[in-house]
C-alpha cells in the first residue's frame, strides 16, 4: 500500500502580524500552539519569552500545520528590521503549498493468512515512512508512524508490525490525525481483503474479531444500523465500512459509493463516534463533517509530488480539494455512555478513505492500494 506526501491546504494560508518595539514583542497569529509561537517569537527577536505577547486569532483551518511556528518567526524577523512598526506577513497559496511542511509518504507491505473457517490467524505489517519526530530529536521508533497499526484492535493471534524510517530531505509535520490517516487506510483495507479471502462479510468479521473491544464493536454496529447495512442499495452502489480508534475516540463509518464514468462517487456516509462525555453535540457533528471532507479530499485527490527536489503542485488547480458537488450527505450518531473522554477534531478523518476504497473493491473486485484514487 502506498500513500503520498500531503500538504495541509488550509483555506487561510500562513500569516502573522508582529511588532517589535523597545525589547517587547507583540504577535497576532492564527496558531494552534500559542506557547510554541511565543517561544519562536522570543528566539527570533532575541528576548525572553516574558517579553512576548501572543494574541491567538480565529483560524481558517489548522489541521496540524499551524502548530509549527515558522511563519510566526518569519514575521518577527521582518518586524524587528522595522522597529516599532507592525508588519503583516502572509504566504501566498504557492508559498504555502510548495514551501510548507508535509505529511510523510508511506509504503506498507502486508501479509496475512486465514484458517479453514475463514478467520484471520496471521498478520504482518511492515511500514516504511519518514519520521516526523526524528526532526525533534526522537531517536527511537516514532510512535506516530505506527499509531493505528501497532494497536490494531482485532484479535488476531499471530501479529507483527515493524517500522523503518528512511531519512529523506523533505520537511515534515503533523497532519490531521497524523499516522492514523495513513495506517487506517492500510489496515482497514487489508482486513477487507482478508474477509474476501475467507468468504466473510466485512462487518461480521470485524465484530467477531472485536469481542474484547466492546466500544469498537458498539460504534461499528451503530453505523451499520444507521446505514441499514446489508439491505439492497441502488444498482451500481456498494457499502464500504471502516472503524478506527485515534486520539482516544472510536469512529466507525459506512459509505454508500458508486462508480460513474470510472470515478467514484460517495453518496452518503453514516458515522458513529464514541468520544466519551460530550459537552457540545453540535461541535462534535460539525467536526465529523469536516473530518470526512478533509479525508475524502486526500483519498480522491491529495498528492505532493517532487521533481528535481521541489514540490510540483502549487495551488488548488493541481492540488484540489472536495467541493460541494463532491461532498456526500453525512449522518452522525454520537455515542456518549460515560467512557473516557477523547478528541473529535481528528478521529473522523482516518475511516473515510478505507470505507470508500472498500466499497470500490466490492464493486470492481480490485483492491485499492494506492492513494489518491484520482491523482
N, C-alpha and C positions, 0 to 999 in steps of 0.2 A: 504494500500500500504506500502511496506517495502523496505528500501534501507539500505545497509550495510555501515560499516566504509570503507573508501578507502585510500590507500596510493597514494602519488603523482607520484611515479615511474618515476622520471626524468631519462633520459638516462645517464646524468652525475650525479653521486652520489654527496653528500655534500662534499665539500673540501674547504680548505682555507690555504693560506700561510701567515705567520706572522713573524715579527721581533720586538723584544723589546730591546731597547738599550738606556741607559742613559736617561730614562724617556720619550723617544719618541717611538711611536708605528707605525709600517707600516704594512698594510694589503693588500693582493691581494686576491680578492674573487669574484666569480660569484654570485652577490647578486641582489635581486630585491629592496633592501632598503639600499642604501649607508648610509643614516643618522642613521638608527637604527643599522646598522653594526658598525658605528663609535662609537655610544653610548655604545654598548655592549663591544667593544674592550676597550674603556676607563674604563668602570666599571671593567672589568676583570683585567686590568693592574693597576687599582688604580690611574689613571691620569685623567686630564681634557680632554674633547673632542678635544680641540685645539691642544693637543699633539698627535693626531691620524691622520694619512693619510690613506685614503682608495682608492685603485685602483680597480675600477669595471671592471672586465673582461667579455668577452662574456659568455653566459650561455648555457649549453647543456640541456635546459629546466628549467623552474622555476615553473609555474603552481600554484603559491602562496607559495610553500614550501620555496623558497629562500628569502621570505620576513621576515622569522624568523631567527634571527642571532645566534642561539645556536651554530652552527658549527663554527662561527667566534670567539665567546667567548672561545670555547674549544681550538682552535689553538693558541689564545693569551695566554691562561694559560700555554700551553706547551712551547711556545716561551719564556715566562717570566722565566721559570725554566732553560732555556739555554740562558741566557742573551747575546745578541749581535749576536746570530746565527739564521738565518732564518729557520723556521720549516714549513713543509707542512703536514697538517693533512687531510687524505682522508678517508671517510667512505666506508666500503665495501658495496656491494649490500645488504647483510644481515643486516648490521648496519642500512642502510637506510630504509629498509622495516620493520624491527622489532623494531627499536629504534627511529623511527621518530615521526611525528605528522600526524593525520588522519582527513579526512573529517568526520563529525559526522554521526552516523547512524540516521535513521528517520523512525518513524511509523506514518501512517496517516490513519485516519478514515473519510470517506466522506459519506454524504447523499445528495441526490438531488431529484428533482421532475420535471416533465414536465406537461404542461396543455393539454387540449383536442386537441390542434393543434400541439402537439409535441414540444413546445418551453419550454426551462428550465425556471422555475419560482422560484426555491429554490435551495440553495447551502450552505452546511455546511461542513467546512473543519477543522478537529481537528488534530493538529500537536503535536507530542511528539519527541523532539530531543535535545540532549545536546547543550548547548550554547558555541560557540567559544568566544564570547565577555565577558562571565562571568569570564573567566580566566584573563581578562584585566580590571576587576573592574566594569563592567556594571551590574547594579542592576535591570534594567527593562527588558522588552521583548527585546530579541536580534533581531534587525531588519534584520540581515542576515538570521535568521531562518525562517522568514515569507516572505522574498522577493520573488516575483513571485507568491505568493499565496494571500497576503493581497491586492495587487494591480492588481488583475485579471482584464483584460481589457473588459471582456464580460458584457453586460448589462443584468444582472440577478437581478430581483427586490428584492428578499429576500436572503441576502448574509451574511455569518458569518464565520470568521476564528478565531480560538483560538490556543494558543501555550503553551505547558508545557515543562519545561526544566529540566529533571532529571539530578542530579549531579552524574556523573559516573567517575570512576578513570581511564580515558583514555585521553592521551594527544591529543589535538585537534588543528587544524589550518585551515586557509582558503585554499580551494581547487578550482581549476579553475571554475569560475562562481558561487562559494560559494553556497548560499541557492537556487539559481535558478537551479543549477544542480540537486537538489532533487525535488523541487516544480514544475518545468516544466513537469517532467515525471508524477507526480501525477495529476496535473490539466489538462494537455492536454489529458492524457489517460482517465480520468474520464469524460471529456467533450465528448469524442468519445462514451463512454458508454451511456451517456445521449442522444446523437444523435441516437444511435441504439434503445434506449428505445422509442424515439419519432418518429422513422421512418424517420430521416433526413439524408441527405448527410453531411458528416463531414465538407466539405468546405462551402457548402451552409449555414449550421447552423452557422459556425463561422462568415461568412460575415454578416448574419442577426443580429448577436449579437455585431458586431463591427461598427455599424453605427456612433457611437460617437468617434471612434478611426480610423481615415482615414489612418494613417501611417501603422497601423497593417493590415488593410484591403488591402492596396496597396501592401504590402510585400507578403501577402498571395496570392493575385491574380497573382502577378508576378511569384511566384514559381509555382503556379498551371498552368499558361500558358506555362512556360518553360517545365514542365513535360507532357504537353498535358493531364492534369488530366481529367479523365472521359473517355478517349479513351481506347481501348482494349489493355491490356498487354498480354504477353505470358501466356499460360496455367500454372496455379500454382503460378502466380505472383499477387501481390496486391499493391496498393498505400497506403501509410500511410502519414499523414500530421501532422504538429505542427507549431505553431507560438508563439513566446515568446519575451518579452522585458526584457533586462538586461543591466546595465551599459550605459543607455542612447541610446541604439540601439535596433532596432526590427529585428528579424531574423525569417524567415519562411522557412521551409524545407518540401520537398516531397520526400519520399523514395520509390524505387521500390524494393520489397522484395519477396523472395520465401523461401520455406522450403525444404531443401534437407537432407534426412536421419534424419529427426526430428530436424535439426539445421537450424536456419535462415541464409539466405544469402542476404546481401544488395548489389544489383547490381549497382544502380545509386542513387545519391542524387542531387536534384535540390535545390539550396539555394539562397534565395533573402535576402539581408541585407541592411537595411536602417540605416546608421550611420551618416547621415548629410553630411557635407562637407568632401570630400575625397582629401587627398594630394597625396597618393601613392596607386593607384588601385592594383598594383601587391602585395603589402604588405597586403591589405585587403583580396584579394583572397587567398593568402598563409595562412593567419590566419584562414580563414574559413575551408580550407583543414585540418589544424592542429586541430582546434576545433572539427571537425567531427571525425577525427581519435581518438582523446582523449576521446570524449564522447562515441564513439562506443566501445572502449576498456572497459570502465566502464560498459556499458549496457550489453555486452556479457560476460565479464569475471571478472570484478573487485569486489573483496571482501577481507577484512581483518577480519578473524575470531579470536576469543580469546578462549584459552584453559588454564585453571589453571592460569588465569591472564596474559597470554602472547600471543602475536600475533603468529598465526600458519604459515602464509605464510612468505617466506623468500627471494625468488628470482623469476625470470621470469618463472621458471618451474612450480610454483604454484601460481604465480600472473602474468598471461600472458597479453600481450597487442596485439592489432591487428598487423598483419604482411601484407606484400604486397599482399599475397593471400587472405586476408580478406577485403582489402580496396576497397570500391566502387569507381566508377568514379564519380567525383564531378564537377558540373557545377554551377558557382556562378554568380549572377547578382547583381551589386551594384546600389542601388538607391541613387542618390545624387541630391536632389532637394532643397538644401539650408536650410534644417531643422537644429535644434541644433545638435552640434557635440556629438557623442557617441563613445564608445570604440569598438574595434574589436578583442582584444585578448581573450575575453571570451564569447561574445554573441552567437557564433556559436555552443557552446557546449550543452546548455540546450535542443534544439529542437530535436536532433538526436535520443535520447532514446525513447521519445514518438512517433516520426514518425515511427521508427522501430516497436515498440510494437503495435501501432495502425494498421499497415499493418498485423502483425501476428494475431491480433484479427479478422481482416477481413477474413483472410484465414481459421482460425480454429474455429471462433466463441467463443473462450475462451479468456477473457481479461488477460493480463499480469500485475500482481500486485506486483511482487517481482523481484528485480534485485540482482545479474546478471542473465541473461537468461540461461547461460551455466555453472554457478558456482555451 
